[in-house]
Amino acid sequence: MRDAILGVAHGPDLDLVVEGDAISLARDIGRALGGRVVSHERFGTARIEFAHGRHVDMVTARRETYAAPGALPDVTPGDIDDDLARRDFTVNAIAYVLHGDGAGGIIDPHGGRDDISAERIRLLRTGAFTEDPSRVVRALRYAARLGFRMEESTEAEARAAAGSVRLDQSRVADEARRLLAEDSCTIALAMGEALGIEWPDPDALRSDRLAALDAALARPGAPAPAAWALRLGLGVRAEAAAGASLPQWARAIAAEVRQGLQLARDLAQVSQPSRIDSELGAVPAATQVGALVGGADVVARWWGEWRDVAPEVSGADLVAAGVSPGPVIGRTLRRVRAAVLDGEVHGRGEQMALALSEAGRIR
């Protein structure tokens, strides 16, 4: 409802709250429309997934309590007022009535529309950040994306809870992944650092690196590791990223892209295309991206010109010329490719001459 009020197109999913059994209704709809239903009995929720890639999330109206900060909620059935009251921020506690009494109307018991007009993020209730520290990250994500600010008391509570917002907590880490996936993550990280959250990288070049990352990924031939995992490496402290409750592959990409910053310094001492090719060909794609972010502009040239260079001479040509099949063929062709990159040989004739000479020498 928030995005509709703002005039923003909603994404590929739709959220519906049901006063009653959402799972049973989802199964009925899934059967009628040919959708696949995935349910979570503990929380009374279900997702209907359709072949065209969109989905509908259906939630049983409910009340929530938390046994401990950061724990999963204990859920009991409720009505729409209970469900809206459990939300995090007033801008997310607005509902459009689809059926029954009041159909076509808007339910806004907490002043969410006023807060949207005032461009502010306001907690629904005191203590919500203590219940679930991941809500602090969500507040940052919404504020940065929408260009809003936190309401004064909400900001004070977020500042007080900042020490408990740790990436080794699964709910916080999952919300951080969503934050890092957004184009506005640079702003969100700066806001989080100002609140006292410890894991944004304090490096003064953080914002510049994140901007350079977007430019790097737009280069012709650029590889495409997950952007949020790359931002994890460039926007979050290395030790926090390594210990985050996130998939191992994402933590690996984060480490690899950060290693690229050192590689950029090493590449500054290299001028031969063949040596640059050797350095970049030996490292993961994320490290290549990190090197470009770190100022090694030659990476973009390697992606666009050098990476796919192949000699005009093949292994079959060498065998036909009398070179015995075996490892010597591969080593010879690598030497010829290096010579092509460095401009030492031109055309098939010179490449063949070098290849035969090299094969004889290796043998």
MIDORO-448321 format. One record per residue (C-alpha): residue number from 1; residue in three letters; x negated, z negated, y negated. Coordinates in pm, whole numbers, plus 50000, padded with zeros to 5 digits. Layout:
BEGIN
(node NUM, 'Ala', (X, Z, Y))
...
END
This chain:
BEGIN
(node 1, 'Met', (50000, 50000, 50000))
(node 2, 'Arg', (49709, 49925, 49769))
(node 3, 'Asp', (49578, 50281, 49782))
(node 4, 'Ala', (49927, 50423, 49728))
(node 5, 'Ile', (49963, 50218, 49411))
(node 6, 'Leu', (49621, 50338, 49297))
(node 7, 'Gly', (49711, 50698, 49380))
(node 8, 'Val', (49431, 50721, 49637))
(node 9, 'Ala', (49486, 50928, 49952))
(node 10, 'His', (49486, 50709, 50263))
(node 11, 'Gly', (49244, 50773, 50547))
(node 12, 'Pro', (49315, 50889, 50903))
(node 13, 'Asp', (49493, 50567, 51001))
(node 14, 'Leu', (49821, 50397, 50914))
(node 15, 'Asp', (49892, 50023, 50939))
(node 16, 'Leu', (50240, 49896, 51028))
(node 17, 'Val', (50355, 49533, 51052))
(node 18, 'Val', (50641, 49463, 51292))
(node 19, 'Glu', (50863, 49155, 51282))
(node 20, 'Gly', (50890, 49134, 51658))
(node 21, 'Asp', (50688, 49277, 51946))
(node 22, 'Ala', (50450, 49535, 51799))
(node 23, 'Ile', (50291, 49614, 52135))
(node 24, 'Ser', (50622, 49699, 52300))
(node 25, 'Leu', (50723, 49917, 52006))
(node 26, 'Ala', (50384, 50091, 52009))
(node 27, 'Arg', (50426, 50176, 52377))
(node 28, 'Asp', (50770, 50322, 52310))
(node 29, 'Ile', (50634, 50534, 52025))
(node 30, 'Gly', (50331, 50637, 52229))
(node 31, 'Arg', (50550, 50761, 52512))
(node 32, 'Ala', (50781, 50947, 52273))
(node 33, 'Leu', (50501, 51116, 52076))
(node 34, 'Gly', (50238, 51157, 52346))
(node 35, 'Gly', (49991, 50908, 52200))
(node 36, 'Arg', (49746, 50684, 52385))
(node 37, 'Val', (49816, 50313, 52330))
(node 38, 'Val', (49539, 50051, 52326))
(node 39, 'Ser', (49671, 49694, 52297))
(node 40, 'His', (49523, 49350, 52233))
(node 41, 'Glu', (49763, 49093, 52371))
(node 42, 'Arg', (49587, 48792, 52216))
(node 43, 'Phe', (49645, 48917, 51863))
(node 44, 'Gly', (49971, 49103, 51922))
(node 45, 'Thr', (49821, 49431, 51802))
(node 46, 'Ala', (49819, 49787, 51932))
(node 47, 'Arg', (49674, 50121, 51829))
(node 48, 'Ile', (49844, 50453, 51898))
(node 49, 'Glu', (49580, 50726, 51914))
(node 50, 'Phe', (49685, 51089, 51878))
(node 51, 'Ala', (49510, 51406, 51989))
(node 52, 'His', (49462, 51528, 51631))
(node 53, 'Gly', (49230, 51233, 51560))
(node 54, 'Arg', (49465, 51014, 51359))
(node 55, 'His', (49597, 50681, 51473))
(node 56, 'Val', (49855, 50416, 51385))
(node 57, 'Asp', (49770, 50045, 51400))
(node 58, 'Met', (50069, 49823, 51474))
(node 59, 'Val', (50054, 49448, 51421))
(node 60, 'Thr', (50301, 49179, 51519))
(node 61, 'Ala', (50377, 48975, 51206))
(node 62, 'Arg', (50187, 48652, 51259))
(node 63, 'Arg', (50038, 48330, 51132))
(node 64, 'Glu', (49666, 48254, 51176))
(node 65, 'Thr', (49459, 47936, 51193))
(node 66, 'Tyr', (49083, 47900, 51244))
(node 67, 'Ala', (48929, 47635, 51470))
(node 68, 'Ala', (48593, 47669, 51293))
(node 69, 'Pro', (48438, 47884, 51017))
(node 70, 'Gly', (48370, 48234, 51147))
(node 71, 'Ala', (48567, 48180, 51468))
(node 72, 'Leu', (48832, 48422, 51585))
(node 73, 'Pro', (49176, 48318, 51461))
(node 74, 'Asp', (49440, 48140, 51667))
(node 75, 'Val', (49754, 48351, 51637))
(node 76, 'Thr', (50126, 48263, 51650))
(node 77, 'Pro', (50422, 48492, 51573))
(node 78, 'Gly', (50568, 48491, 51222))
(node 79, 'Asp', (50757, 48704, 50972))
(node 80, 'Ile', (50638, 48945, 50703))
(node 81, 'Asp', (50588, 48663, 50451))
(node 82, 'Asp', (50368, 48478, 50701))
(node 83, 'Asp', (50176, 48797, 50770))
(node 84, 'Leu', (50110, 48874, 50406))
(node 85, 'Ala', (50009, 48513, 50344))
(node 86, 'Arg', (49732, 48538, 50608))
(node 87, 'Arg', (49568, 48834, 50429))
(node 88, 'Asp', (49243, 48796, 50242))
(node 89, 'Phe', (49310, 48925, 49889))
(node 90, 'Thr', (49623, 48974, 49684))
(node 91, 'Val', (49563, 49349, 49656))
(node 92, 'Asn', (49590, 49368, 50036))
(node 93, 'Ala', (49904, 49151, 50057))
(node 94, 'Ile', (50160, 49411, 49950))
(node 95, 'Ala', (50405, 49578, 50187))
(node 96, 'Tyr', (50642, 49875, 50167))
(node 97, 'Val', (50962, 49817, 50361))
(node 98, 'Leu', (51036, 50101, 50605))
(node 99, 'His', (51339, 49967, 50792))
(node 100, 'Gly', (51623, 49721, 50767))
(node 101, 'Asp', (51727, 49518, 50464))
(node 102, 'Gly', (51534, 49620, 50157))
(node 103, 'Ala', (51414, 49949, 50302))
(node 104, 'Gly', (51233, 50149, 50035))
(node 105, 'Gly', (51135, 49838, 49841))
(node 106, 'Ile', (50802, 49665, 49788))
(node 107, 'Ile', (50722, 49308, 49896))
(node 108, 'Asp', (50457, 49155, 49670))
(node 109, 'Pro', (50483, 48776, 49687))
(node 110, 'His', (50129, 48707, 49561))
(node 111, 'Gly', (50098, 48926, 49253))
(node 112, 'Gly', (49889, 49198, 49409))
(node 113, 'Arg', (50022, 49471, 49179))
(node 114, 'Asp', (49927, 49267, 48872))
(node 115, 'Asp', (49575, 49225, 49010))
(node 116, 'Ile', (49549, 49598, 49077))
(node 117, 'Ser', (49650, 49664, 48716))
(node 118, 'Ala', (49390, 49412, 48600))
(node 119, 'Glu', (49127, 49563, 48834))
(node 120, 'Arg', (49038, 49233, 48997))
(node 121, 'Ile', (48984, 49101, 49348))
(node 122, 'Arg', (49153, 48763, 49391))
(node 123, 'Leu', (49163, 48541, 49699))
(node 124, 'Leu', (49505, 48471, 49838))
(node 125, 'Arg', (49425, 48106, 49895))
(node 126, 'Thr', (49149, 47853, 49850))
(node 127, 'Gly', (48917, 47816, 50146))
(node 128, 'Ala', (48959, 48170, 50282))
(node 129, 'Phe', (48583, 48236, 50258))
(node 130, 'Thr', (48514, 47916, 50450))
(node 131, 'Glu', (48760, 48022, 50722))
(node 132, 'Asp', (48588, 48356, 50757))
(node 133, 'Pro', (48259, 48427, 50571))
(node 134, 'Ser', (48295, 48798, 50647))
(node 135, 'Arg', (48562, 48805, 50376))
(node 136, 'Val', (48287, 48768, 50116))
(node 137, 'Val', (48138, 49098, 50234))
(node 138, 'Arg', (48485, 49255, 50233))
(node 139, 'Ala', (48538, 49138, 49874))
(node 140, 'Leu', (48211, 49304, 49775))
(node 141, 'Arg', (48310, 49624, 49955))
(node 142, 'Tyr', (48647, 49647, 49782))
(node 143, 'Ala', (48510, 49553, 49439))
(node 144, 'Ala', (48235, 49815, 49461))
(node 145, 'Arg', (48457, 50089, 49602))
(node 146, 'Leu', (48744, 50035, 49358))
(node 147, 'Gly', (48535, 49950, 49053))
(node 148, 'Phe', (48702, 49607, 49036))
(node 149, 'Arg', (48554, 49267, 48958))
(node 150, 'Met', (48609, 48938, 49135))
(node 151, 'Glu', (48847, 48698, 48964))
(node 152, 'Glu', (48660, 48394, 48830))
(node 153, 'Ser', (48763, 48134, 49089))
(node 154, 'Thr', (48723, 48389, 49370))
(node 155, 'Glu', (48369, 48464, 49255))
(node 156, 'Ala', (48293, 48091, 49241))
(node 157, 'Glu', (48413, 48046, 49599))
(node 158, 'Ala', (48212, 48349, 49711))
(node 159, 'Arg', (47901, 48206, 49549))
(node 160, 'Ala', (47959, 47872, 49723))
(node 161, 'Ala', (48000, 48045, 50059))
(node 162, 'Ala', (47705, 48283, 50019))
(node 163, 'Gly', (47474, 48078, 50239))
(node 164, 'Ser', (47708, 48114, 50537))
(node 165, 'Val', (47728, 48495, 50509))
(node 166, 'Arg', (47475, 48574, 50783))
(node 167, 'Leu', (47423, 48900, 50968))
(node 168, 'Asp', (47369, 48722, 51298))
(node 169, 'Gln', (47744, 48648, 51294))
(node 170, 'Ser', (47936, 48932, 51456))
(node 171, 'Arg', (48226, 48936, 51208))
(node 172, 'Val', (47992, 48937, 50908))
(node 173, 'Ala', (47775, 49207, 51064))
(node 174, 'Asp', (48076, 49424, 51143))
(node 175, 'Glu', (48196, 49397, 50783))
(node 176, 'Ala', (47843, 49471, 50660))
(node 177, 'Arg', (47846, 49789, 50869))
(node 178, 'Arg', (48161, 49899, 50688))
(node 179, 'Leu', (48002, 49815, 50354))
(node 180, 'Leu', (47689, 50014, 50434))
(node 181, 'Ala', (47900, 50313, 50540))
(node 182, 'Glu', (48046, 50347, 50189))
(node 183, 'Asp', (47892, 50551, 49908))
(node 184, 'Ser', (47926, 50248, 49679))
(node 185, 'Cys', (47711, 50025, 49900))
(node 186, 'Thr', (47429, 50013, 49643))
(node 187, 'Ile', (47663, 49842, 49397))
(node 188, 'Ala', (47799, 49610, 49665))
(node 189, 'Leu', (47449, 49500, 49771))
(node 190, 'Ala', (47355, 49426, 49411))
(node 191, 'Met', (47671, 49219, 49368))
(node 192, 'Gly', (47598, 49033, 49692))
(node 193, 'Glu', (47244, 48956, 49584))
(node 194, 'Ala', (47376, 48822, 49252))
(node 195, 'Leu', (47609, 48589, 49444))
(node 196, 'Gly', (47317, 48448, 49643))
(node 197, 'Ile', (47361, 48629, 49974))
(node 198, 'Glu', (47015, 48630, 50132))
(node 199, 'Trp', (47002, 48955, 50329))
(node 200, 'Pro', (47004, 49231, 50062))
(node 201, 'Asp', (46644, 49350, 50027))
(node 202, 'Pro', (46508, 49200, 49702))
(node 203, 'Asp', (46270, 49494, 49653))
(node 204, 'Ala', (46313, 49633, 49300))
(node 205, 'Leu', (46311, 49984, 49450))
(node 206, 'Arg', (46612, 49918, 49674))
(node 207, 'Ser', (46864, 50107, 49460))
(node 208, 'Asp', (46623, 50396, 49404))
(node 209, 'Arg', (46560, 50424, 49778))
(node 210, 'Leu', (46928, 50427, 49863))
(node 211, 'Ala', (46986, 50701, 49605))
(node 212, 'Ala', (46688, 50895, 49743))
(node 213, 'Leu', (46835, 50856, 50092))
(node 214, 'Asp', (47153, 51037, 49994))
(node 215, 'Ala', (46946, 51316, 49841))
(node 216, 'Ala', (46726, 51336, 50152))
(node 217, 'Leu', (47021, 51370, 50388))
(node 218, 'Ala', (47154, 51658, 50177))
(node 219, 'Arg', (46833, 51862, 50224))
(node 220, 'Pro', (46851, 52180, 50436))
(node 221, 'Gly', (46748, 52106, 50793))
(node 222, 'Ala', (46768, 51729, 50750))
(node 223, 'Pro', (46841, 51534, 51069))
(node 224, 'Ala', (47157, 51327, 51077))
(node 225, 'Pro', (47110, 50971, 51203))
(node 226, 'Ala', (47402, 50743, 51111))
(node 227, 'Ala', (47385, 50695, 50735))
(node 228, 'Trp', (47494, 50331, 50751))
(node 229, 'Ala', (47211, 50248, 50993))
(node 230, 'Leu', (46960, 50416, 50762))
(node 231, 'Arg', (47098, 50209, 50473))
(node 232, 'Leu', (47061, 49900, 50690))
(node 233, 'Gly', (46689, 49976, 50702))
(node 234, 'Leu', (46648, 50054, 50334))
(node 235, 'Gly', (46892, 49807, 50176))
(node 236, 'Val', (46861, 49496, 50392))
(node 237, 'Arg', (46566, 49265, 50454))
(node 238, 'Ala', (46376, 49379, 50762))
(node 239, 'Glu', (46406, 49046, 50942))
(node 240, 'Ala', (46780, 49023, 50871))
(node 241, 'Ala', (46838, 49378, 50993))
(node 242, 'Ala', (46638, 49309, 51311))
(node 243, 'Gly', (46845, 49000, 51390))
(node 244, 'Ala', (47183, 49141, 51292))
(node 245, 'Ser', (47471, 49130, 51539))
(node 246, 'Leu', (47485, 49509, 51548))
(node 247, 'Pro', (47419, 49772, 51818))
(node 248, 'Gln', (47056, 49797, 51928))
(node 249, 'Trp', (47043, 50168, 51841))
(node 250, 'Ala', (47139, 50091, 51481))
(node 251, 'Arg', (46875, 49819, 51450))
(node 252, 'Ala', (46621, 50065, 51592))
(node 253, 'Ile', (46712, 50328, 51331))
(node 254, 'Ala', (46682, 50063, 51059))
(node 255, 'Ala', (46329, 49977, 51173))
(node 256, 'Glu', (46234, 50344, 51207))
(node 257, 'Val', (46347, 50447, 50859))
(node 258, 'Arg', (46155, 50156, 50707))
(node 259, 'Gln', (45844, 50269, 50898))
(node 260, 'Gly', (45881, 50599, 50718))
(node 261, 'Leu', (45793, 50432, 50389))
(node 262, 'Gln', (45444, 50360, 50528))
(node 263, 'Leu', (45423, 50710, 50674))
(node 264, 'Ala', (45485, 50849, 50325))
(node 265, 'Arg', (45171, 50673, 50204))
(node 266, 'Asp', (44974, 50812, 50499))
(node 267, 'Leu', (45099, 51166, 50441))
(node 268, 'Ala', (44979, 51150, 50081))
(node 269, 'Gln', (44626, 51172, 50222))
(node 270, 'Val', (44700, 51480, 50433))
(node 271, 'Ser', (44704, 51841, 50310))
(node 272, 'Gln', (44676, 52058, 50624))
(node 273, 'Pro', (45017, 52183, 50737))
(node 274, 'Ser', (44916, 52148, 51103))
(node 275, 'Arg', (44827, 51783, 51057))
(node 276, 'Ile', (45150, 51717, 50870))
(node 277, 'Asp', (45334, 51894, 51152))
(node 278, 'Ser', (45159, 51676, 51407))
(node 279, 'Glu', (45241, 51355, 51219))
(node 280, 'Leu', (45608, 51435, 51163))
(node 281, 'Gly', (45665, 51586, 51506))
(node 282, 'Ala', (45551, 51262, 51667))
(node 283, 'Val', (45795, 51026, 51493))
(node 284, 'Pro', (46172, 50972, 51519))
(node 285, 'Ala', (46410, 51152, 51285))
(node 286, 'Ala', (46485, 50829, 51096))
(node 287, 'Thr', (46114, 50782, 51021))
(node 288, 'Gln', (46099, 51136, 50885))
(node 289, 'Val', (46389, 51055, 50656))
(node 290, 'Gly', (46217, 50734, 50547))
(node 291, 'Ala', (45900, 50924, 50463))
(node 292, 'Leu', (46092, 51160, 50235))
(node 293, 'Val', (46267, 50864, 50072))
(node 294, 'Gly', (45922, 50711, 50023))
(node 295, 'Gly', (45808, 51012, 49820))
(node 296, 'Ala', (45658, 51246, 50083))
(node 297, 'Asp', (45825, 51564, 49955))
(node 298, 'Val', (45634, 51763, 50216))
(node 299, 'Val', (45888, 51635, 50472))
(node 300, 'Ala', (46154, 51860, 50318))
(node 301, 'Arg', (45918, 52157, 50345))
(node 302, 'Trp', (45849, 52072, 50707))
(node 303, 'Trp', (46222, 52062, 50784))
(node 304, 'Gly', (46287, 52388, 50605))
(node 305, 'Glu', (45976, 52596, 50685))
(node 306, 'Trp', (45724, 52453, 50929))
(node 307, 'Arg', (45914, 52260, 51194))
(node 308, 'Asp', (46048, 52564, 51376))
(node 309, 'Val', (45748, 52794, 51338))
(node 310, 'Ala', (45662, 52959, 51671))
(node 311, 'Pro', (45364, 53186, 51756))
(node 312, 'Glu', (45430, 53551, 51832))
(node 313, 'Val', (45230, 53499, 52151))
(node 314, 'Ser', (45404, 53344, 52453))
(node 315, 'Gly', (45295, 53185, 52775))
(node 316, 'Ala', (45406, 53498, 52961))
(node 317, 'Asp', (45175, 53703, 52740))
(node 318, 'Leu', (44880, 53482, 52832))
(node 319, 'Val', (44956, 53500, 53204))
(node 320, 'Ala', (44984, 53879, 53178))
(node 321, 'Ala', (44642, 53881, 53009))
(node 322, 'Gly', (44486, 53695, 53301))
(node 323, 'Val', (44514, 53329, 53200))
(node 324, 'Ser', (44602, 53112, 53500))
(node 325, 'Pro', (44932, 52922, 53472))
(node 326, 'Gly', (44892, 52551, 53406))
(node 327, 'Pro', (44834, 52296, 53130))
(node 328, 'Val', (44583, 52528, 52958))
(node 329, 'Ile', (44872, 52751, 52851))
(node 330, 'Gly', (45049, 52472, 52658))
(node 331, 'Arg', (44729, 52351, 52492))
(node 332, 'Thr', (44639, 52706, 52392))
(node 333, 'Leu', (44979, 52776, 52238))
(node 334, 'Arg', (44967, 52450, 52042))
(node 335, 'Arg', (44630, 52551, 51901))
(node 336, 'Val', (44764, 52894, 51804))
(node 337, 'Arg', (45069, 52737, 51638))
(node 338, 'Ala', (44844, 52505, 51436))
(node 339, 'Ala', (44637, 52804, 51324))
(node 340, 'Val', (44954, 52990, 51218))
(node 341, 'Leu', (45069, 52690, 51015))
(node 342, 'Asp', (44730, 52662, 50844))
(node 343, 'Gly', (44716, 53037, 50770))
(node 344, 'Glu', (44408, 53092, 50985))
(node 345, 'Val', (44562, 53382, 51180))
(node 346, 'His', (44818, 53647, 51087))
(node 347, 'Gly', (45021, 53871, 51313))
(node 348, 'Arg', (45036, 53907, 51687))
(node 349, 'Gly', (44692, 54067, 51727))
(node 350, 'Glu', (44500, 53785, 51563))
(node 351, 'Gln', (44711, 53525, 51743))
(node 352, 'Met', (44642, 53688, 52080))
(node 353, 'Ala', (44270, 53704, 52012))
(node 354, 'Leu', (44262, 53336, 51919))
(node 355, 'Ala', (44472, 53245, 52222))
(node 356, 'Leu', (44243, 53422, 52468))
(node 357, 'Ser', (43936, 53273, 52303))
(node 358, 'Glu', (44089, 52927, 52310))
(node 359, 'Ala', (44200, 52962, 52672))
(node 360, 'Gly', (43853, 53063, 52775))
(node 361, 'Arg', (43701, 52773, 52588))
(node 362, 'Ile', (43945, 52519, 52738))
(node 363, 'Arg', (43891, 52656, 53087))
END
